[in-house]
Amino acid sequence: MSDTTIRADAHLPRQGTAAGGARPVVEVAVGILLQPDGRFLLTSRPPGKVYAGYWEFPGGKLEPGESVAQALARELHEELGLRIEPASVSRWREQLVDYPHALVRLHFCRVTAWQGALQMREGQQAAWERLPVRVQPVLAGTLPVLQWLGEEAACDKPPT
Ligand SMILES: Nc1nc2c([nH]c(=O)n2[C@H]2C[C@H](O)[C@@H](COP(=O)(O)OP(=O)(O)OP(=O)(O)O)O2)c(=O)[nH]1
């Protein structure tokens, strides 16, 4: 778990804080679909959702009783028509993000195999990207992943 919470749009009021109690944490499963050549899949948030048009990794909220891997498999199928096997999913990092609309814990998973052709089932867009990414804007809670991928790529390079 990252020891820092990202506070997105800090100037905006937070929903769910009026009663003064602790804000519930919304658990979210997120998939980083990686091609052998290093490209990864970003999708745009569909019309009608908060931060519509922002780019993110595919995924969504856990339903009651679901594991992260189960939620990710369900979301990838619902949103993109892709099927994944648990063996091709590995939990990577977590990040807490404090948005005006919700406090979310993002469970980032690396996915190296999937079946099916991409279908944009929610009116979103998809792009196979490399660093630096061409699509904009990128969601605040998604930006750290780009930094982590960049750090990994730097570590993989031979010393000059
Ligand atoms: N999928 C995804 N969500 C992200 C990323 N980064 C990030 O901050 N988030 C946040 C945005 C949302 O607050 C939350 C995901 O919730 P969502 O509303 O998209 O989830 P969902 O698909 O289950 O939506 P719904 O059923 O309520 O329509 O996680 C990311 O890279 N991918």
The ligand as an ORCA input file, in Angstrom:
! r2SCAN-3c Opt
* xyz 0 1
  N     -11.421      1.626    -13.286
  C     -10.637      2.552    -12.764
  N     -11.090      3.364    -11.778
  C     -10.216      4.275    -11.321
  C      -8.893      4.395    -11.796
  N      -8.278      5.409    -11.154
  C      -9.172      5.925    -10.290
  O      -8.990      6.846     -9.531
  N     -10.370      5.239    -10.386
  C     -11.556      5.546     -9.584
  C     -12.628      6.293    -10.329
  C     -13.886      5.893     -9.587
  O     -14.034      6.731     -8.467
  C     -13.565      4.478     -9.137
  C     -14.116      3.449    -10.064
  O     -15.491      3.503     -9.998
  P     -16.466      3.383    -11.264
  O     -17.640      4.248    -10.991
  O     -15.726      3.600    -12.523
  O     -16.794      1.856    -11.120
  P     -17.910      0.992    -11.792
  O     -17.488      0.679    -13.199
  O     -18.121     -0.163    -10.858
  O     -19.139      1.984    -11.876
  P     -20.689      1.852    -11.675
  O     -21.002      0.394    -11.590
  O     -20.949      2.605    -10.404
  O     -21.229      2.545    -12.861
  O     -12.145      4.364     -9.113
  C      -8.439      3.528    -12.835
  O      -7.299      3.578    -13.333
  N      -9.356      2.635    -13.288
*
